[in-house]
Amino acid sequence: MIIEKAETADLQQILKLQYLAYKSVAKIYNDFSIEPLTQTIESVWHEFEKGIFLKAVGGAGEIIGSVRAYIDDDTAYIGKLMVNPTKQGQGIATKLIYAIERECLVERYELFTGSKCTDNLRLYERLGYLRFKEKAITNEITLVYLEKHTGGI
């Protein structure tokens, strides 16, 4: 597996992976209208133009994971970390987070996940992210925001 910057030609495949990967989150909340499952290719293009997309490529050349980020001031906002469900539990998500942090050399990183996504919360906390805010989106969905400070670059 290699991790590298995604190209525009990868965006459709990344969006398909996103739909596949986020179905497990939708099942947790019994809500298949969550933004990762309704995002359009046009919206992905817009995010690509303003940020950084990384892809994890498997041995057969298929995209098996992805993460994206954009920088505003001294904070990198990391989002849409995803790994193909058949490839989870192999350290790919950890490698993607480390890779996006290396791409975005800033003083602070921020990301969020759903409060019921306990595997995600454990991963982020293991990687040094600390909870700093919660925000209720609906009666069923609460987002947990986490941050990591580098101590200055």
Steps between C-alpha positions, in 0.01 A plus 500: 500500500615851422358836605522787256320814394179436312446643154184627337469170315466326841204700629222279365663189647552680833133601506397137437727389784346770719150367434617148586698596811240729656216248478622361834458844659154534348406162650617611846267799483232339284529805275604455140466872425830591669715735292769247399229287337329790322808696389515562127802480273472878451536551873800267510660702217448819703670344804783373281563848360538654846680222684720194500375149420708192572429149384618162620558271204497122539720250324258463209496876440157558657431785742441337839502812718494877491510809716475870426586826670511872450697763688355819646736719702713260706246216508464203267141380488512127431197323363355196330751246619388176338623148443333230295309284751681188373837662583422642844703397803830503308632840614404681181302772677790567737741529206262737321473728804877512542539572128249786498668650808834492314338671199350772721778628721300726731469572872160336541295221346125466541258226402163365608303180513165383629469433872384144426802426278701354786765340277573838342517672838743237629718538189518878521568501872773237455659734242509787750177682421306643795129571516416868534139545388178314428223624272154347464399482134171316552339323795696189400827644366757679713838588353812483716776743401859408576824693467871439508762767560850462365664739743601726215659414170 
